[in-house]
Every structure is written in structure tokens, then in C-alpha cells.
Amino acid sequence: MFPFMNAMTEPILRLYPPPFAEVSLQGLYLGQRLHRLGTRKSPFVYANFVASLDGRIALEDPATGKTYLPKSLTSPHDFRLFLELEAQADCLITHGGYLRALADKDLGNVLQLGLDAESRDLAEWRKTEGLTPQPAVVIASASLDFPMPPSIRENGQACYIATGRNADPARLEYWRSEGYDVILAGRDRMVEGAPLVRKLGDLGYRSIYLLAGPSMLDTMVRDGQLGRLFQTITHQLLGGADFRTVLPGPELGPAGCLKLRSLYYDPTSPAGAGQWFAQFDSASIKPPHE
């Protein structure tokens, strides 16, 4: 990943809400206590993306057809905040595409905390907050065709496979025979937001962090399940003819309306261009009591 930084010493600037002030990056997202905002009846769902000014979150390599995250989009500061969000999760939702990329070594493993210097303090933070050593993992997949990373069982994480009711019966049986619980949360083969969140709440999970990309965000927003969106916006134009954006589906309408909660300016990265750290609450659901 990124070289470890003993402390995030460079201040960032709070632009909203007022007053304008210099604040510390480290601990910025931990202070929100997201793990205390949800209940079993109504889990708190949040997502995080990094995007360029022209809306790219990933590009596609025309030679291989693989989607990749440009290095210029990432920074140690953004990654620190990503880890702070992960630290507050009872449960992570990822997807089969990520596990395939992980197996191909196209992406790094972000399914555990505390295994390296960047996140050791966050593992201790989870302990003091009474959270499990590692969050549970939910793998959303329509095809059920992906390799299971050994790190999940090695670290004792609860792991579920989520799919739709019309998923391939042979693949369902395979994963059950491997000892994994399967969650049916969709009318066809795709996972749908509302039934998945409801079933995770029944299992006792109260804070759910989406690592599953645009399609999962789309269904969560359309089903009125998204509580908060965190978005890093880097001050660069990426370009690229084949690219991915935050949402892949048709027009959202009122369901897509968000309310700005806070906005911070990081003038130092990436590469001196600067970036915003923005947070939005869903306008379609009642904000949790804090």
C-alpha cells in the first residue's frame, strides 16, 4: 500500500460547517462514531469513494479490459481516512470482482485491520470501543464465481455470501459445502440493498461499510438504505475514454439528493494538487440521533 507515516502532521482545513479552522487529519473520521449510529432494526450504511474532478473513479485498460485504480487518484491521506471508516464497521460488503482482482494481485487486501503499521492503532481503537477484532465480510455476487482469500479464515472473520434467489444452484451448494452461510437478498440473481441490509441487521450488524463499488451503492441509494456518503475529490482531470463513475444506473431522481454534512480541504496531496474530503447525508432518510 502506502509508506507508513508515524503521524499525519500536515493540517487540513475545515471549510464547512463554519467556523473555518485547521484540523488534524488523523482521527477526523473516527470522531464520527459511526458504529454507534445504527441499530439491528436499522443498520447504518455508509460508503466511500475517491474521484477526479471529471468524475472518474477507475479507468479501463483497453489492452486487457481490466478496470484499474490510477495511482494518481490515491494518497496516504485518503487511505488513512479509508481505514478509519473501516475501523468503525461491524461488517464490510465487498464483491466477487474485488476478490478476483485480489487473487490476480491487481489490488491490495483491505479486508483486515491491524496487520501492518498503517492500521495497528485502529485495531487497538476497535478493541477499546468493544468491537470485534475484525469486521465481518459479506461477498455480494451474482455469478458466485470468485476465489476466497485465505486471510478471512486466518483472521477469524465471520463471512457470508450474498446473492439473488435465482443464483446458480450448483454454485450455492458449493459455497455451502465449503462452510459459508449464504444470504439470498434479491429477486433475480443480483443482490438488492433493502433485503440485504435487513438480513444483516437480523444477524446483529449495526454499522455496514460498502466496499462493493458502484452497483452496490446504486441499489442501496435506490432502496433508501444509504446513510452517509464519504467522497474524496482530487483536484485533477484524469480523462480516459473508458472509465467508471460512482453510479452506473439510470437517473435516480429525488432518491439521489444528498445534504452536505462537512467539507475539508487537504492542500498537500495528491502531488500538491490538493483534494476535498466531502461527507453527505442522505436526504431521503431521517438522520440518526447523535
Beta strands, then each sheet from edge to edge (+ up, - down):
strand 1: 12-16
strand 2: 21-23
strand 3: 44-52
strand 4: 58-60
strand 5: 67-68
strand 6: 91-95
strand 7: 136-140
strand 8: 159-163
strand 9: 181-184
strand 10: 207-210
strand 11: 226-234
strand 12: 243-244
strand 13: 258-266
strand 14: 275-282
sheet 1: 2+ 1- 13+ 14- 11+ 3+ 10+ 6+ 7+ 8+ 9+
sheet 2: 5+ 4- 12+
end
